Amino acid sequence: MKHRPEEAVDTSRAYRRSALLLLTLVYIFNFVDRQVLNILAEAIKHDLALSDTQLGIVTGLAFALFYSLLGVPIARFAERADRPRLIAVALSVWSLFTLLCGAAGSFAQMLICRLGVGIGEAGGVPPSHSLIAEFSPKARRAVALAIFSTGLPLGSFIGLGFGGILGDALGWRWTFVVAGAPGLLIAVVVMLVLKEPRRTFPLLTSTAPAEPLRASLASFLSTSTYRWTVAGGALQAVVLYGTGAFLAPFFLRAHGPELAALAAGLGLKANGFLGLAFGVTVGLAGAVGTFFGGWLGDRFHGASLKSYVTVPALAGWLSIPAFLVVFSSHDLATAFLALGFANAMINAYFGPMHATCQGVAGASRRATVSAVTLVIVNLVGLGLGPPLVGMISDHAHGAMAMQSKDALRLALMAISAVSLLAGLAFWRARASIDADTVS
């Protein structure tokens, strides 16, 4: 993939806002594709005869494996390539494999499809972060990256809300087809609208030597701020993805009759009602937390950048008691209210974490630092979170003879406590963030 000839690109505020909104839309469909699987997990588990461990692998490790392995090579390519075109190709690939998930007839086939989704999504976020960090003023970078990061909860809102309703109406297979198709159209819009801007550092050509990977990695991996910040993000992602993958199975097992009664009153089935409820308590509440996490980081940093790591530390700690209420309460309304608060808190780290990492790396390594960050965060969060919940649940159900709902309750409570360690890691980064930030 070669550069389109370098040309003057519109850098007006209107274009920057339009570009940010379009990139956020792409990121929304990144998470629509993921969350559709989560809301349909119980139906897929039964149809394909999966264990909770296999379900955890399909929802987490299968995706994380190739997403992580390909993240850095694609990001290095993005430092030299046409980033909008790369994003469009990546979006097309993950949307196509999402469509193919609907044809899976076994654990192995679903595994292969999720690997394909991971391959495509590996090329989406790093070049997007690079573009956003490049056209955003430093003082507004956390807000811009937080707005982009709202794609996660907004995609969750759409994937969970409409995925549940479509799953009830069309079945889980056709729901994957409906979820994947729009991405193919949006990819065309990205190709037509987004342009590769002039870089704020010397533009690389196809023949110019790139900075050696070892030197690029060492420039930010050697900093204490980067290591502690990414450790905090990875541990928080264990909680975010571990709980997210099993929310639908837990509520269906623990609150099934009450959900069915409430859904019937609205003319829905339990899964459709649950999807709408999660759309609000996971999606919209998460979007609020994501935005205000970035806004608070920018608002209070002043002469110091410590707020960029203080905000996610405090928010993560506040999520722990909320999650304990979610999984222990026998009252459905109380559980949903606590879930909304917990998700607002646990999503607050995205903007500040990415702004911190971009500031430590410098302008010429923006896509690379984004990819390395995502490799670590997703390999740990997705690779460990859902499988750990599944394994703890299977062990408690089998060896400890607990009921399925109580076994899953125990697993989810255990994983939510990891936010304590995440907060400690973010807090540790306060000591060095001002000295380590270079741009």
Order of alpha helices (4+ residues) and beta strands (2+ residues): alpha-alpha-alpha-alpha-alpha-alpha-alpha-alpha-alpha-alpha-alpha-alpha-alpha-alpha-alpha-alpha-alpha-alpha-alpha-alpha-alpha-alpha
